[in-house]
């Protein structure tokens, strides 16, 4: 999934209440949130910065 797809579903969810389609807007919002969470991978822990000598830092 791309950011464009997330934004498109979110845009549709924002327009539906304007069009008085309240019952349809709720599941579309749920789909938008699900797509966002699915496409946002967890951020790994930051790697240790390399030492100036080029050797690995001791832990």
C-alpha positions in Angstrom: 0.0 0.0 0.0 1.2 3.4 -0.8 0.6 6.8 0.8 -1.5 7.8 -2.2 -3.9 4.9 -1.4 -4.1 5.9 2.2 -4.8 9.5 1.3 -7.4 8.4 -1.3 -9.4 6.3 1.2 -9.1 9.1 3.8 -10.3 11.7 1.2 -13.3 9.5 0.4 -14.1 9.1 4.1 -14.0 12.9 4.5 -16.3 13.5 1.5 -19.0 10.9 2.4 -20.5 12.9 5.4 -20.7 16.0 3.1 -22.7 13.8 0.7 -24.9 12.8 3.7 -23.7 9.2 3.6 -23.0 8.9 7.3 -23.6 5.1 7.5 -21.1 4.5 4.8 -18.5 6.9 6.1 -17.9 4.9 9.3 -16.6 1.7 7.7 -14.6 3.7 5.2 -12.9 5.5 8.1 -12.2 2.1 9.6 -10.7 1.0 6.4 -8.6 4.1 6.1 -7.2 3.5 9.6 -6.6 -0.1 8.9 -4.8 0.7 5.7 -2.7 3.3 7.5 -1.7 0.8 10.2 -1.0 -1.9 7.7 1.2 0.2 5.5 3.1 1.8 8.4 5.8 -0.8 9.3 7.2 -0.7 12.8 10.3 1.5 13.2 13.3 -0.6 14.2 15.6 0.6 17.0 18.3 2.9 15.9 21.6 1.4 15.1 24.7 2.3 17.2 26.8 5.0 15.7 30.1 3.7 14.3 33.2 4.6 16.3 35.7 7.0 14.8 38.3 4.2 14.5 35.9 2.1 12.4 35.7 -0.7 15.1 32.5 -1.9 16.5 31.5 -0.4 19.9 31.7 -2.7 22.8 28.5 -3.3 24.7 
